[in-house]
Amino acid sequence: MEAIWQWGINLIIVIQQAHGPVLDRVFSAITLLGDEQFYLLLFPVIVWCIDYSFGAVLAVFFMLSNSINIFLKELFQHPRPFELNPGLKLCEAEGFGLPSGHAQLSVTAWGAIAIRVHKVWFTIIAILIIFLIGFSRIYLGVHFPTDVFAGWIIGLILLAVYIMARFPLEKWLSGLNLWLQLLVAMGVPLLLLLLNQTNDAITSAGTLFGIAGGLVFARRYVSFSVRGPWWHRLLRFLVGFIIVLALYMGLKAIFPPDGTVFGAIFRFIRYALIGVWIVLGAPWLFRLMRLAPAAN
């Protein structure tokens, strides 16, 4: 592996010859499109304002992909470029490098969205976003090129699974009774948590637990449609996202810190509540506030 890592370092050095304040800011901004905070904005917009069913399913698929990425990183335990050559580091990054989460999850999210939009122009934009996010990780010195290539390949494999399995799996789950649906929705995240108990794994499992469990109840008890005038959709996002921020930042401030058993438990709870809010709590509130019509 040392030869491959050295090749990657040499390529990063070549790429960073164009390094400067302007490009640093550009690629730092691009890499934010693959950060947790960006997806925390993206999924509420899709679920509350564009397509509830697709957005909720995409969120489940995305969190499964994220859990797989975390598991693979812990399995391979490959270093990041700046750990071997500190001079390459242009932004902060933690954990192991292979495969790149930014690369894999950008394929997961933007690939699925492109399939949903089903327009050539949007597919081109999605591919460009995926490429730029991956390239930004190499430019910033936080991933080897091989980390990014692996992330793209794994993302494509998972995207193919999503295409083939989504509707048959949804049909099978819809045929189960409520308790069996909850067993699947909540059992899978807990099983994933048994494989890995890092902070990232707890975050992913907790969010998946909340989204999948909340979706089971939402589909039975909350009739919600994204239809409505633009200002209704804007109000939905503003009202809903205030609560997301309260859960994301407010609970973080009052819950026990990471690094303890209670910290891990409350991290899981915090992210589970965010997931439940996005797919169940917010749609219920929007219907109550008459900001959204019932589903057809």
N, C-alpha and C positions, 0 to 999 in steps of 0.2 A: 504493500500500500504506500510505502514511503515514496516510491517513484511516481505514483499517480498524484500524491499530494504535492510533490515538488513540481510536477508539471502544472498543477492547478495554481500553485503559488507564482510560478513564472508567468502564467497567463494573466493572473490578477495584476502583477507588476506591470505588464505591458498595457493592460486596460487602464490602470491608474496613472499612466503617463499623461493622460488628459485630465487628471485630477485637479480640481480648482474649486473656489468658493461657489461659483454658479452651478457647476455640474453636481457638486456635493449636495446643494440644496435641492436641485431637481430630482436626483435619485433618492435622496432622503424622503422627499414628498411622495415619490412613486412607491417606495417600499412601504409607506404607511397604508397603501391600498391593500396590503396583505396582513395588516396588524389586527389584533383582537378588537380594538376600538372602532375600526372601520366597519367590520362585520356586525358590530353591535348597532351601527347605524343602518347598514344595508338591509338586514333581515326584517326589522320593524317596518321599513318603508315598503318592502315587498308584501309582507303579511297583512299590514293594515291598509295599504293604499293601492296595491296593484293586483295581486292574485293570492288570496288567503291560502287556498289548498296547495298551490305550487310552493308558496313561500314556506309553509309549515313543513312540507315534505323535504324541501331543499335544506331547511335548517337541520332536520334529522339526519339527512345524508351527509351534510357538511360536518356535523359533530362526530358521526361515525368515522369519516375520513380523518378528522383531526385525532381521534383516539388511536387509529391505526398508525398515523404518523408518529405520535408520541411513543407508542409501543416499539416501532421500528428504530427510532432514535436510541431508546434505552437498550435495545437488542444489539445494535451495531456499535454504539458508543464511540463514534468517530469524532475527532477534534474539529474545531473550526480553524480556518486559515490563520487568524491572528494569534492563535495559541502557539503556532509554530513560527510565525513571523509577526510580532506585535506591531510593526510598522504599517501593516496592511489595514488595520482597524480604523474605519471611518464612522462607525456608529455602534451602538450597544447591542449585544445579543447574548443570550444565555443558553445553556444546555448544549447537547450534542448537535452535530451538524447534518448527519445523513439519515434520511433524506430531508431536503429543504421543505419545511412546513409552508413557507410562503409560496413556493413553486407548486407543491402538491395541491394546496387548498385553493389557489387561484384557478387551477384547472377544474377542480371540483365545483367551485361556485360559478365562475364565468362560463365554463363549458355547459353546465346545466341550464344557466340562464339563456345562453345562445341557442340551445336546443328548444327552449320554451318560446323565445322570440321568433325563431325560425326565419330570419332575414339574413341575406348574404352580407349586407353592410354591417349589421350588428355582429355577425360571426367574425368578420375581419377586425372589428374594434376589440372584440373579446380576445382574439388571438394576440393582438398587439398588446393588450393589457397584461395577458399572461406572460408574454415574452419580456416585457419591460420590468415586471415585478421580479421575475427570475434573474434577469440581467442586473437589476439594481442590487441584488444580494451578492453577486460576484463583484461588482464595482465597489461596493462598500466594504469588501473584504471579510464578510461574515459567513460566506459559504464558498466551498470549492465548486468549480463548474460541475464536477461529478455529483455533488449534492443536489444541485439544481436539475441536472438531467434526470437523476433518479426520482426526484419529486414530480417532474413532468410525466415520466413514464408511469409511476404508480397512480398519479392522478388520472391519467388516461384509462388505465385498467379499471379503476373504480368507477369512472364515468361510464365505461362500457357496461359494467355490472348494473349501474343505476338505470341505464337505458333498457336493459333486458329484464330487470327484476322489479322495477317500480310498480307497474300496474298489476302483474300477477301477485306480488306480495301484498299490495293494498287490497286486492280482491279477497285473498286468503284471510287477512286480518279482519276485514269487515264481516266475515262469516263467523267469527268467534264471538262468544258472549263477552259482556263487559269485563268480567274478572279475568278471563284469559287474555283479553287485550291488554289489561293493566299488567298482568304477569309478564307479558312479552315486553311491553313498553318500559317497565321499570326494572325488569330482570336483566335485560341486556346491558344497560349502563352499570349496574352493580357487578355484573360478571366482568366487564371491562376494567372496573376499578380493582378487582382482585388481581388482575395482571400487572397493575402498576399503580403506585400510590404517590407519585410525585405531584407537586402543586398543579402542573399543567394537566396531568391525568385526572386529578380531582375536579378541576375546572371543567374539563370536557365531559366527564361522566355526569357531573351535577347538572350541567346545562342540558345534556341529552335526556337525563331523567325528567327534568321539568318540562321540556318541550314535548317529549313522547307521551308522558303521562297526561299533561294538560290537553294535548290533542285528542286523546281518547274521550275525555269529558266534553271538550268543545264540540266535537262532531255529533255528540248525542244531545247536548243540552243548550248549546248556544247557536242560534241561527244568525249567522253574520255574513254580510256581503260587503265587498269593497266599493260597490257602486255609490255614486253620489257626486255632487259638485266638487270642484277642486278645493274650495275653501273648507268643506267638510273633511276632505282627506288631509289637508294641511293641519286642521285642528286636531284630528285624530293623532297625527304624528307628534304634534307639540305636546298634547296632553299625555299621550302614552309614553313619550320619551322622557318626560319629567320624572315619571315613576321609575323608568329604567335607570336613570341617573341616580335617583334616590336609593335604589337597591344596589347599584354597582358601586357607588362612592360612599353613600351614607352608611350602609351596613358594613362596608369595609372599615370605616372609621370606628365603629362601635363594637364590632365582633372581635374575638380574640385574635392575636396576630398569628401568622403562619409559623411553622416550626414546632408546634405542639399538637397533641391529639385533638384538643378542642378547636384549635385553629383550623385543622384539616376538616373537621366535621362541619364547622360553620362556613368554611369556604364552599363545601359541597352544597349546603343549604342556601347560601347566597346566590350561587349560580343556578340552582334549581328554581328558586323563586323568580329569577329573571326569565328563565325559560317558560315557566307557568304563566307569568304575566303577559309575555309576548303572544302566546297562542290562545290563552283562555281568559285571563283577567281583563286585559285591555279590550278585546272584542266584546266581552260582556258589558263593560263600562260604556263603550261606544254605543251599543244598542240602548242602554239605559238612558244615555244622554241624547238619544235620537240623532247621533252623528253618522249612523250607518243603518241601511235597511236590512230586512231579513233576507236570508238566502232564498233563491227560487226553489 
